Each structure stands twice: as C-alpha cells, then as structure tokens.
Amino acid sequence: MEKILTDKEQIVSDKLTMLFVIDKMEIPLTEDSILDICSVKNIWIKNYMDCKAIIHDLVDSKLLYTIGDEQEGKELFALTYEGRECLSHLYRRIPLSKREEISSFLQANRLTVKSSQEYSATYSKNEDGSYNVELKIYEPLITTPMFSLNIKAPSRQAANEAIHKWKTNAPSIYELIYEKLINID
C-alpha cells in the first residue's frame, strides 16, 4: 500500500523524481521532453503545471542548469554537480518500484527522446495559402541548429507529410545533402 504524502512531501518526491529522470537520460533535455516524460506519457508527476514549475524551481535552486537560449526555443536542462549530490543522498526516497519503472521506460525510449530533440520540424502558413516548412537538426548539447532546411509546401497536408517524413529520414537526407555539397577527400 502506497503511503499518502503531505503536499510538502509530494513536492520533494516530485523534484527527486525529476532529478532521477534527467540523471538516467544521460543527456540534457528540453522542457517539452521533461514534461512529456514525467507528466504526459507517465504520471510520475501527476500535475502538468506542477511539473513545469518544478523544472524552474530546480534551476532556481541550482540543482539544474540551462544550456542555450529560451528565446530561440532550444533551452536544454541538465543536472548540476549539486543536483547529482542531492540525488545521490536522497534517491532512496523514490520508491524502488518507481525507480525501476523510470529506468525501464527510459531505457526503452532513450533513442526516441534523443531523436525528438535532435530533429525538429515546424510549419507556418503563408498569405498565398501555401506553407513554409522548417526542418532542423541539432547536435546534442548545442542549441543552434547544425543543419536547417526551409521548403515550401502547397498544402497543410503536404507540410504535415514533410514533417512526418523528416522525423524518420532526417539522418539519411542530411547525409545525402552533405555528401553532394561538401567534398571530403
């Protein structure tokens, strides 16, 4: 039977859970990835808005640090030394079953999360009814794109199709373009 926690104990538990998730991922994560992992795909942190606030509380407490620029939309969060120390002393407060569930989920989904952060795609509607599709590839730990491609799609459906194909084919598309443009001898 699971112990009922006070509000304060729940907040501490949620913060430790988030630190544990970020530690186990072994790569800096975007806010969207953290929210998705902790509150959307799983209910390790039940309240989405609390989850969002916890991220920034951990930054303010110097347990997480940010890489990149929030204005560019590619801010990454990683554990500080203090965050690792805190987790190493208190991780046992996270129930073993929850730690095992988190570890199992992250092991099975690490590559999906990583690629969702590395390959980004968005579209916007033009005045003429067509759509601009912006496709980007990011290197881990670097918040500016290493590759960016803008294309014009005739319809929203075509823009969505380009985005879907980008998510599965980005590495091979990048490799082809790179080989055609850059002469490596």
N, C-alpha and C positions, 0 to 999 in steps of 0.2 A: 504494500500500500504506500502510495506516494505521500510524503509529508506536505501539509498545507503551509505555504510560506507567507510571511508578512510581506507587505508592499516593499519594504526596505530590503528584505532578504531576496525577494524576487528580482529586484533591480540589480543587486550584486550578482545573483545567479546568471541573469541575462548578460551582464557585462563579461563575466568569466566565460560564458558560452561563446560570446562573440570573439573574445581573445583566442579561445581554443580553436574556433573555426579558422580564423586568419592564420594562426600558427600552423595548423595542419595543412592549409592550402599551399604553404611554402612560396607563395608569390603575392605581391601586393594586389589588392582587389579594388575595383571601383565600388562606389556606394551602391550602385544598382546591383552588382554581383552579390555584395554582402546582404542587401535586403532580400534578394531573390533566394539566396541560400538559407538564410535564417528565418524568414517570415513568410515567404511565398510558397516555395517548394516544400518546406518543412515548417513545423510550428515550434521550433526550438526557442524562438522569441515570439510570443503569441501576438502581440500588438505591433503592427507595422510602423505606426508613428513612434512608438517607444523605441523600436529598433533603430529608426532614423536618428532619434535623439541620442541614443546610446553611442552611436558612431562618433558624434561630435563631442559628447561628454568624455569619451576615451581620448580624443585628440586634446581637449582642454586639460585633461589630467596627465597628459604627456605619456600615455600608455600606447597610443598610436601616433604616427606622424603621417603627413601627407607628402606625396610626390606629385608634382605637376600643378596645373592651374585650374581652379574651379570654373573660371570664365570660359576656358576652352572646352569644358565639358569632359576633361580626361584627368580627373584627380584620382590618384590611387592612395590607398591606405595600407600601412604596414605597421608591424609591431616595433616599438622602440625597445631598447635594452631594458628599460624599466617595466615595459609591458611583458616581456619574456620572464623577467624576475618575478613579477607579481603572479603570473600564471604558474610558474614552476612551484611557487609556495602554496597556491590556493586551488590548483586544478582538481584536487580531490573533493572539493565542494560540489563539483559537477558529478552527478551520479554516474557510476561506471557504465550503466546501460546506455545513458545518453552519450557519453564519450565514445563508446563503441559504435553507436548508431551514426554519430557525426563522422567518425573515422571511416566507416564503411561507405557512407554516402559520398564523402569527398574523394575517396579512392576511386569509386566508380564514375564520378563526374568531373574529376580534375581537368581532364583534357577539354571537355565541353565548356567549362567555365573559362579556361585559359583561352580557347579559340574565340569565345564570345567577346572577350576583351581585346583580342588581337585583330579581329576582323570586324570592322564597323561599316554599317550601311544605313544611309538615310535618304529620303527623297522630299522634294518640295514642289508644289505646283507652280507653274509659270502662268503668266497672264494669257498666253495663247492656248491654254488647256493642256499643254504637254507637261512633263515632269523632269526636273533635274534630279539625277541620282548621283549621290556622292558615296564612293566606295573607298575605304581606307584600310591600311594595315599598320598596326603598331607593333613595335618591339616591346617585350616585357621591360618594365622599369623606365621606359621612355614615353613621355606623354605627348610628344609631337609625332604625327604620322611619318613613317619611313616611305610610304607609298600612298598616293592619293590619285583617284581616277574619277573624273566627272563625265557623265554621259547624259544624253537627253533621251527620254523615253516618250513615245507617243501617247501613252495612256497610263492610268494608275495601275492597271493590271500588269502592264509591261514593266513598270517600275518595281512592283512587288515581286515579279518573276526574276528580275535582275538581282534584287536583294537576296532572294532565296538562293539563286544560283551562286552568288558571291560567297555566301556563308559556307557552301560546300566546295567551291572551286577556287577560292582566293589564292591558295599557295601555288597551284599549277598555272593560274592566269598570271600571277606575279612573275613566276619563273620564266614563262614564255616571253613576256614583255621585256624582262631584264636581259634575257639572252639575245633578243633581237636588237636591243638598243645599246647594250654595253658589251664591248668586245673584250673578252677575257682571254689573254694569251699566256 
